Amino acid sequence: MKKYQQLAQLIIDQIALGAWLAGDKLPSLREQVALSGMSFMTVSHAYQTLESQGVIVARPQSGYYVASRPAARNTLAPVKVTRDEAVDINTYIFDVLQASCDASVVPFGSAFPDPRLFPLQQLNRSLATVSKTATAMSVIENLPPGNEALRHAIARRYAQQGMQVSPDEIVITAGALEALNLSLQAVTEPGDWVIVENPCFYGALQALERLRLKALSVATDPINGIDLTALKQALNDYPVKACWLMTNSQNPLGVTLSPEKKQQLVELLQQHNVTLIEDDVYSELYYGRERPLPARAYDEKGITLHCSSFSKCLVAGFRIGWVAAGKHARRIQQLQLMSTLSTSSPMQLALVDYLATKRYDTHLRKLRRILAERKQQTWQALHQHFPAGVKIHHSESGYFLWIELPQYMDASILSEQAIAQKISIAPGKMFTTGGAWHNYFRLNASWALGERERHAVLTLANLIRQNIKE
C-alpha cells in the first residue's frame, strides 16, 4: 500500500471509530503534513482520494470536512459491461480536436505535454548530424522492422526493467498509435469483439470504428482502474479476440494498476487466450523512484503486444513509436509495408544519435519533476477557484487531471462555451461510446501557470458556476 493510501485508510479508520464526526473539519493539508511527516503531495493525494470516494468534502476557502454520509470503505465501481456492435465516435472527436487546433487557444484539452519541456535543441543537433552522414542506403536499412541500432537501444531499456525482449520482435512505427492500430489489425477481423476500458483513450474507439470491430467497454475508475470482475464477465459472455488497455497512467483517468492487479489481469486473459494490446506511452512519466512495470512483464505465454513511443516523453514531432510484438512481429511488418511503408529514416537515425549521448535519463528525471510540480500547482489553482461540487481526481503520474462536474451538467456544452473563450478541454464524451461520462472532462496540467493559464482557470470556473443549478 502506498503512503497516500495508508494515510487515506488511517483517516477512514478514525472516522469509523468516531474520532472525526460528520461535519467536522479535518486538519489542513499543511497541518496534516506536520502531523504525518509525509510530503505535501502525498497528503494532498490522500485527501483527493477520500474526496473522490465521498468520505470527505472540500469547501472553497475553508478546508476539508467529513461528509455527512461517509462512503462505505472499499466501495468498488459497479460491475458493468457496455456492448457496442457499431462504434461511431470519430466525427465527434474530430470536431473537438479541430476546434482546439488554434494557437491562440489555451490547450487544456491537448493530449501532449508542453513541448517546451523537450530537449529540442539537442534533438535538432542530432538530426543535423545524421542528415550530413545519411546515404542512399539509409532508407532501405530503416525499412520494417526499423533501424537495428534503435531496436537494440529499446531492447536495452526493457532489460533495465528485468524484461527479456529481443530486438528482433520490436517493430519501429510512426508513433504509438500506428503500433496500436497495426497490433489490433494483426489479431482481429471485422466483426470481432474487442475489450476497451470505460472511459478509454479515444484513439482506441477510432481504431475500432475504422476496422469495423465491436466494442465491449468495461467499467474503469480513477481509484481502482479496470474492474476485473466486469472484465471476467465480458470474457465469459463474449468471444473476445483482443483487449486494448492502458495499465500505467491511464488516459484519461491517470490511474496506474498495482503490480498485483496487472498480474491478475494477465492471468485472466491467458485463461481465455485473449491477446492484450498494451498502450504504455506514459510509463516514463511516473512520480517517485521506480518505473512501474507494464503488464507485459507478467506475461509468460506471449499474449501481450506492448506498444509505446517517444512522443510523450521526448519529442512529439518525430512520431517514433514501437511495438514489442513477439510472435506477431512478422505480420505487423507486412501490414506496415502495405500502409505507411516505413517510419521516417532521418528521425530514427536522429534518435539513435541522441540516445547514444546518455542524456535521455537526465532529461526524463527533469521532465518528471517538472510535470509533478505543474500538476500539483494546477490542482491547487483548480481547487481554489472551482465551485463546490466539482471533484478533481488526481493521480501520481502523468499530466492529466480528471474533473467531475455535478451529475446534471454536460461537459460537452462546457467545452463549447470554453472554446468560445479560447480555452480547450477534453469532454468525457470523447472517451466512451455511451453517455456515462457526460459530466466529466480531462484537463492537461503540463503547462506552466502563467497569466494566460491562470486567467483560463478563472474563466473555466466562472463558466462552471454559470451552469450550476442553485
C-alpha positions, 0 to 999 in steps of 0.5 A: 500500500502506498503512503497516500493510501495508508494515510487515506485508510488511517483517516477512514479508520478514525472516522469509523471509530468516531474520532472525526464526526460528520461535519467536522473539519479535518486538519489542513493539508499543511497541518496534516503534513506536520502531523504525518511527516509525509510530503505535501503531495502525498497528503494532498493525494490522500485527501483527493482520494477520500474526496473522490470516494465521498468520505470527505468534502472540500469547501472553497476557502475553508478546508476539508470536512467529513461528509455527512454520509461517509462512503462505505470503505472499499466501495468498488465501481459497479460491475458493468459491461457496455456492448457496442456492435457499431462504434461511431465516435470519430466525427465527434472527436474530430470536431473537438480536436479541430476546434482546439487546433488554434494557437491562440487557444489555451490547450487544456484539452491537448493530449501532449505535454508542453513541448517546451519541456523537450530537449529540442535543441539537442534533438535538432543537433542530432538530426543535423548530424545524421542528415550530413552522414545519411546515404542512399542506403539509409532508407532501405536499412530503416525499412520494417522492422526499423533501424537495428541500432534503435531496436537494440537501444529499446531492447536495452531499456526493457532489460533495465526493467528485468524484461527479456525482449529481443530486438528482433520482435520490436517493430519501429512505427510512426508513433504509438498509435500506428503500433496500436492500430497495426497490433489490433489489425494483426489479431482481429477481423471485422466483426470481432469483439474487442475489450476497451476500458470505460472511459478509454483513450479515444484513439482506441474507439477510432481504431475500432470504428475504422476496422469495423470491430465491436466494442465491449467497454468495461467499467474503469475508475480513477481509484481502482482502474479496470474492474476485473470482475466486469472484465471476467464477465465480458470474457465469459459472455463474449468471444473476445479476440483482443483487449486494448488497455492502458495499465500505467497512467491511464488516459484519461483517468491517470490511474496506474494498476498495482503490480498485483492487479496487472498480474491478475489481469494477465492471468485472466486473459491467458485463461481465455487466450485473449491477446492484450494490446498494451498502450504504455506511452506514459510509463516514463512519466511516473512520480517517485523512484521506480518505473512501474512495470507494464503488464507485459512483464507478467506475461509468460505465454506471449499474449501481450503486444506492448506498444509505446513511443517517444512522443510523450516523453521526448519529442512529439514531432518525430512520431517514433513509436514501437511495438514489442510484438513477439510472435506477431512481429512478422505480420505487423511488418507486412501490414506496415509495408502495405500502409505507411511503408516505413517510419521516417529514416532521418528521425530514427537515425536522429534518435539513435544519435541522441540516445547514444549521448546518455542524456535521455535519463537526465532529461526524463528525471527533469521532465518528471519533476517538472510535470509533478510540480505543474500538476500539483500547482494546477490542482491547487489553482483548480481547487481554489477557484472551482465551485463546490461540487466539482471533484478533481481526481488526481493521480501520481503520474502523468499530466492529466487531471480528471474533473467531475462536474455535478451529475446534471451538467454536460461537459460537452456544452462546457467545452463549447462555451470554453472554446468560445473563450479560447480555452480547450478541454477534453469532454468525457464524451470523447472517451466512451461510446455511451453517455456515462461520462457526460459530466466529466472532462480531462484537463492537461496540467503540463503547462506552466501557470502563467497569466494566460493559464491562470486567467483560463482557470478563472474563466473555466470556473466562472463558466462552471458556476454559470451552469450550476443549478442553485 
